[in-house]
Structures are given as structure tokens and as C-alpha cells.
Amino acid sequence: MVSGLQLSSLTPTPSRTTQNEIKWLEWMKQQDDPFPALKVFSENYHYFSINQAVSFSRLLTVVNPYDRESLVFMADMLHQELGGGQQDRVHSVIFERFAKAVGVDLSKLPLAADQVVEGVRWYACELDKGFGGSLPCALATYQFVEGSGVDTYAPLLDILRDMGIAEDDLEFFTLHAEVEIDHTAIAANIVKRARETFTPEENQIFDTQKWLLQRAWEQFWGDILLACQRETSSLVAN
């Protein structure tokens, strides 16, 4: 929680696409050999993917148990995240196939927390706290995560295709580029209904949480960019 700040200073940016994410995407397009950087990205993103699913499950404990409409949608999204009951369709498993295709040794996954870049750990921590917090905090986290997926997966998928990665290995990204559109619309409807009942204080909590997540999401991509740059620089030096 950020205290002592005026609400106007906490207004989230219109898009969840961060400047650092754009910088990373542009930098990736310039690489003659993008695979060392993609390995770094994949190892860190895998940690995020695993922890995000666990954190999302906490949302179901925060929503009013009589708000069955919202709970049904949320439970369905978690069911999808966990592969619809099929182990080989769990989204983190599908991501591991991409990671393997770009050269990641899957025996090293998941990375220990102290091996993950700070921005990814910070964002994962904010998600865990947000999903398990008050209802305004949890719903702000829910809406931010779904919306950031729409902003992220489509442009990333385009770049990965341009790199010549096989379509089968891109299933994680093609899947999310499609489903996140519906998920974001559903989240927006749930949030709209909930915010109609929020007090001014609860609305401020909601906006503050989005502001915090925007900061963490910016750092997420900034630290991934730096880690990728360090990896490619070290390979050139050697």
C-alpha cells in the first residue's frame, strides 16, 4: 500500500504495455542470434508463469461466495490455466515446450527465487499479495493481469514468428494471444459490477494497486532486458 499520496498521482497509465517491454521487444528484433536472450527470458518467465497460477487461485477465496457469477468465470479461467484437467495442457507445461525449443535445459526449471531477476520476483510478489488481499486489491490485480496479457502476447508472438520459431513451439503464445482477449472482457465486467458498490476508500485502494502493479510490471521488463543484454555481452566477450 502506498500511503500519503494524492489519488491523482496514482492514476495508472492508459496502457499496461511498459516502455521497458517495448525496449526489450525492439532490442530482440535487432539480435542476429536471439536464442541466448530467449533462454534468459524463458527461464525467468517460467518462474512468473508458475507463481502467477498459484497466486490467481487465491482470488477465489476473496470474492463473496454468493457472487456465483464471478466465481464461475474465475474458476473456469483457473481450470484453463491448469490445462482443463489434462496435465500436458497445463499452461506452464506448454511454456516449457517453448523454453526447450529455444535451448533451455528443463532440468534447471523452475529457477530458485534467488536466480530470478529482481523485477520478476517483485512482480510475482505483488501478484501474490494482491490476489490474496482485500476485494478491491484482488480485483485490481485480476484486471491488470488479464489486460497486460492482451498488451504483451500479440506483439511478442509476431516477433517470435519473425525469428523463425516453429509454430508448434509457439503454442503458449498463440493460445494466450487469443484467450486473453475474452478473459480481459470478462474481468472488465466483473470489476465494473464490483466498483459500483465500492466506497471512495475502496476505489482508492483499487487504483493504488493498479499503480503498484504498473511500476512492478515496468521493472519486470526492465530487468529482463538487462539480463538478456548481459548474457549476449558475455557471449561476445568470450
N, C-alpha and C positions, 0 to 999 in steps of 0.2 A: 504494500500500500504506500502510495506517495501522499504525504500529508503537507498541509501548509501551502498548497498551490492553488491558484485560481483555476476554475474549470476550463476557462478559455485556453489556458496553456496546455491542457491535456487533450485537446481535440485531436483524434487520430488523423493521419494523412488520408486523403481520399482513396488511394490505392494501397494494398498491402505489399505490392512489389517494391522492394527496397532498392535504394541506389547501389548498395553493395551487391545485391543479386544481379542487377543489370551489369555492373562492372565485371562480375565473375563470368557471366554469360558472354560478354564481349571479349574478355580475355581468353576464354576457352576457344572461341571461334578463330583466334589468331595462332593457336598452337599447331605446329607441324605434326607433333605426336601428342595427342591429348590423353593418351591412356594412363600415363603416370599420375596426372591430375585427377582423372576419373577414378582411379583407385583410391586416392586420398578422399575424394568426395564420397565415394561409396562406403568406405569404412566408417566415416563419421555419420553419414545419413542413415546407415543401418542402425546405429545406436539410437538416433532420433526416432526412427520408424518403430523399433521395438518398444521404446518407452512411451511413445505417443499413444499406442494402443492400450497400454496398461493404464495410463492417465485418463484416457477417454472413458474407460469403464467406471470411473469414479463419478462421472456426471450423472449416472443413473441413480446414485444414492442421494443426490442433491435435489433433483426435481420432485415436486409434490407427487406422492404415489397415486393421487387421484387425477393427475394430469395424464391420463392414459394415452391421449392422442400424441403428446410429445414423447412419452416413454416408448411407444410402439415404434416411432420413427428412429429414435436414438438407438434402441435395441437392434433394429434392423441394420443400421449403419455399422454397429459393432459386430453384428453377425457377418456382414460383408467383409469387414476388416479381418475377421478370423476365418475367412475362406468359406463361409456358408456351411460350415461343418465338415469341410474337406481339408485335411492337413496340408496337402500340396497346393491348395489355393489360398492359404493364409498370405496376406499381402507382404509381410516381411520375408516369407519364403520366396515369393515371386521376385522380390527385390534382390534376394541372394543370387538368383539366376543371372540377373543383370550384373551384379558385382563379380561373379565368377567370369562372365564374358569379358569384362574389362581387366581381368588379371588379379583379382583379389583372392588370396588364399582363405577359403571359407573356414578353415580350421582355426583361424585367428579371430573369428567373429563369434559373439559380439566383442567389441573392444571393451576393455575395462574403462571405467569413468575417467581415470587419470590419463588415459591415452587419447581421449577425445578432446577436440579443441574447445576452448573455454566458452565461446559463443553458443555452440551446440549444447553443451551442458547447461548453460544458463537458460536457454530457451526451453529445454526439456524440463528443467526445474520449475520454470514459470507455468508451464502447462500443467504439471502435476499439482502445484499449489492452486492454480486457477480452477481446474476441473473439480477439485475437492473443497473449494471454498464456498462462500455464500452463493445463493442463486444468481444474483446479478453478476458476480465474478465468474461463475461457471458458464453462464450463457454468453458472456462476452468472449470467453476463451473459446467456446464452441463455435461461435460465429467467425471469429478471427481465423481459427484453424481451417475451417471449411473454405473461407474466402481466399486465404493465402494459397490454398491448393489450386484454385482456378487461375490465380495470377502466376503461379510457378510452373505447373506441369506442361501446359501447351507450348510456351516458348522453349522450355528445356527439351521437350520432345522433338521440336523442329531442329534444334542444334544437334541432338544425338543422331537423328536421321541423316543430317548432312555429313556427319562423321563416318557414315557408312556402317553403323552398327546394325546387325541383323534384326529384322522386325520382331522375331520371336523373343529376342533378348530384351526388347523394349516393352514387353507386356505390362510391366509395372506402371510405366509412364502413360501408355495408351489407355490403360484401364482408368487411371486416376484423372487423366485429362478429360475423360468423358463423365465419370460418375460424380466428380466434384461439382459439376455444374448443377446437377439435381440436388446434391447434398447442400450446396450453398443456398439454393432457393428454399429448401425445407427449413434450414437453420434460420433464414431471414423471417419466415412466417412464425416460427416458434418464438423467436426473440420479439417480434412485433407484438404478439399477443401478450407476452410476459411484461414488456415495458409499459403497456397500457395500465398495469396495476402497480408499477414501481413508484415509490416515493422519490422526491428530489434527491435525497441522500443515496438511495439505491441506484438512481440513474447516474450519479456521480461516480459511484463505485464501478458501475459498468464501463463508463468512459475512461476512468483511470486504468482499469485492467487492460483495455484495448491499447492505451498509450504505452503501458509497460511492455505488452507483447510486441508492439511495433518496434520499440527500442531493442528488445531481445532478438527479434527477427532480423533486424538490421545487423546486429553483431554476429548472429548466426552465419550470415553470408560473408560478412567481412572477414571473419576468422577462417572460414573455408577457403576464401580467396587467398589469404596469406599463406595458409598451409599448402595449398596447391602450388603457389609460386615458389615457396621454399623447396618443395620436392623437385620441381623441374630445374631450379637453380643448382641444387646439389648434384643432380644427374649430369648437368652440363659441366660442372666443376670437376667431376670425376672422369 
